[in-house]
Amino acid sequence: MKRFFNILFGKSKRDKIRDSILNEDIDFSNVVSSSLLAKRLYDELKTICHPDRFKDERDKERANELSQLVNQNKGNYNTLIFLKERIYNELPINKNN
């Protein structure tokens, strides 16, 4: 009977949402890494790129943009790794410290 209604009226909204979720590619390594490692990396990055650490106005503006991106992605480990590289490339920071 349900199949008849699906053929007659198309899929329900709930079925469409379920299908879209099931058809998504999920990066499980990022899910696991994010749950285990993202907090530590987030804490490191928010300290490194805090705008108050920089004297030059352009560096402060760049640091402000990057710190906002870090805050927006604090639970996504892969994005934080990308932002870490970007922070070290765009801001005058010594990697050895």
Phi, psi and omega per residue, in radians:
M1 nan -0.777 3.130
K2 -1.064 -0.708 3.124
R3 -1.079 -0.682 3.109
F4 -1.066 -0.791 3.135
F5 -1.172 -0.654 3.092
N6 -1.105 -0.697 3.111
I7 -1.185 -0.726 -3.089
L8 -1.260 -0.799 -3.025
F9 -1.928 -0.085 -3.060
G10 1.499 3.118 -3.109
K11 -1.281 2.607 3.076
S12 -1.299 2.878 3.137
K13 -1.056 -0.716 3.124
R14 -1.078 -0.746 3.122
D15 -1.139 -0.674 3.114
K16 -1.131 -0.731 3.116
I17 -1.132 -0.786 3.120
R18 -1.049 -0.769 3.132
D19 -1.109 -0.710 -3.139
S20 -1.165 -0.638 3.100
I21 -1.199 -0.750 -3.121
L22 -1.212 -0.442 -3.132
N23 -1.539 -0.095 3.115
E24 -1.269 2.546 3.005
D25 -1.508 2.162 -3.129
I26 -1.919 2.220 3.105
D27 -1.543 1.612 -3.058
F28 -1.179 -0.502 3.086
S29 -1.131 -0.628 3.082
N30 -1.230 -0.615 3.118
V31 -1.098 -0.812 -3.130
V32 -1.178 -0.819 3.135
S33 -1.059 -0.718 -3.138
S34 -1.104 -0.707 -3.110
S35 -1.253 -0.498 -3.076
L36 -1.707 -0.593 -2.930
L37 -2.071 -0.271 -3.004
A38 -1.137 -0.677 -3.090
K39 -1.063 -0.790 -3.122
R40 -1.134 -0.787 3.140
L41 -1.153 -0.693 3.096
Y42 -1.046 -0.806 3.123
D43 -1.065 -0.697 3.113
E44 -1.121 -0.814 -3.070
L45 -1.227 -0.645 -3.130
K46 -1.174 -0.480 3.079
T47 -1.335 -0.766 -3.078
I48 -1.124 -0.756 -3.018
C49 -1.795 0.360 3.105
H50 -1.120 2.271 -3.059
P51 -1.049 -0.461 -3.122
D52 -1.215 -0.206 3.136
R53 -1.387 -0.182 -3.008
F54 -2.013 2.468 -3.124
K55 -1.634 -0.671 -3.127
D56 -1.197 2.372 -3.069
E57 -1.116 -0.692 3.122
R58 -1.144 -0.686 3.098
D59 -1.142 -0.664 3.100
K60 -1.089 -0.744 3.138
E61 -1.126 -0.775 3.109
R62 -1.107 -0.738 3.126
A63 -1.107 -0.654 3.114
N64 -1.114 -0.784 3.106
E65 -1.068 -0.801 -3.104
L66 -1.188 -0.655 3.127
S67 -1.179 -0.573 3.057
Q68 -1.148 -0.722 3.092
L69 -1.111 -0.690 3.104
V70 -1.089 -0.776 3.135
N71 -1.120 -0.665 -3.136
Q72 -1.210 -0.467 -3.063
N73 -2.011 0.519 -3.021
K74 -1.145 -0.248 3.122
G75 -1.852 0.088 -3.084
N76 -1.986 1.794 -3.034
Y77 -1.084 -0.788 -3.115
N78 -1.061 -0.717 3.123
T79 -1.196 -0.651 3.107
L80 -1.135 -0.640 3.083
I81 -1.098 -0.783 3.091
F82 -1.056 -0.764 -3.130
L83 -1.170 -0.573 3.109
K84 -1.081 -0.798 3.105
E85 -1.098 -0.726 3.134
R86 -1.130 -0.700 3.123
I87 -1.071 -0.815 -3.131
Y88 -1.183 -0.473 3.114
N89 -1.426 -0.575 -3.022
E90 -1.720 -0.328 -3.122
L91 -1.990 2.605 3.124
P92 -1.341 1.443 -3.088
I93 -2.187 2.400 3.067
N94 -1.470 2.101 -3.095
K95 -1.183 -0.366 -3.060
N96 -1.359 -0.278 -3.130
N97 -1.531 nan nan
